[in-house]
Amino acid sequence: MEIDFFIEGLAKHVFTDTSKQQINKETSFMELEEWNSMTAFTLISYIDETFGKKITLPELLQSQTIEDLFIIVNS
């Protein structure tokens, strides 16, 4: 999977209140204005349903950027 596809999906399905221009591989997603516990749940669910990867809460909390998430999903 290409990271651009991953980013596009996150922008469309998870970070819907954030400008698509703000979402890139270097984005610190937990610093986005819309980040909250519901967004975290949506992100975990989206990754599971779309990519078949169960991301754990510790993995999520250790991730700093969208690229970090991409690496986990591809592992």
N, C-alpha and C positions, 0 to 999 in steps of 0.2 A: 504494500500500500504506500502511496505517496503522501507526504506530509500535507501537501496542498489540499488533497481530498479530505483528510482528517480535519484540518482547520476549517474548511468550508462546512463540513457537517456540524462542528461545534458552534460555528457562527449561526447556522440556520436552526439548530435544534436545542442548543443549551444556552448560549449567551445571546439571547434574542433582543435584549434591551441595550446591547453594546453595539456601536458602529462596527461594521465588518472591517473597516480600515484599521481598527484598533486590535483586531484579532490576528496574530501572527505567531510564529514559532517562539519568539522571545517574550511574548505576553505573559506577565505574572498574573495568572487568572484569578488568584485569590485576592488580588488588589483591585480588581474591577469593581465598580460601584454596585453592580447587581449581585455580587457574590454574597451568598448566605447559605444557610443549611439546606434550604430547598433547592438551590442551584447545585449544591454538592450532590444531593440525592438524584437530581435530574442528570447530572454528568455521569455518575456511577451507573445509573440505569441505561443511559444512552450507549455507553461503552459496552455494557453487557449485551444489550439487545442488538446493537449494530455490528459489533465485532466479535461477539462471543467470548469476551475477556472479562473475567470478574476482577475488578480492581478493588483492593482492600482499602479500608480507611487509612491505615498507616502509609500505604503506598501513595494515596492521594495527598495526605498531609506532608509527605516528604517531597512531593513534586513542587517545583517552583514555577516552571514555565509550561506552556502548551507542548513544547518539544519534549519535556520530561514525561508528560502523559503519553505522547506518541511512542516514545521508547518503551514504556511499560506495555502498551497495547501490542506492540510488535515483538515483545519478548516471549 
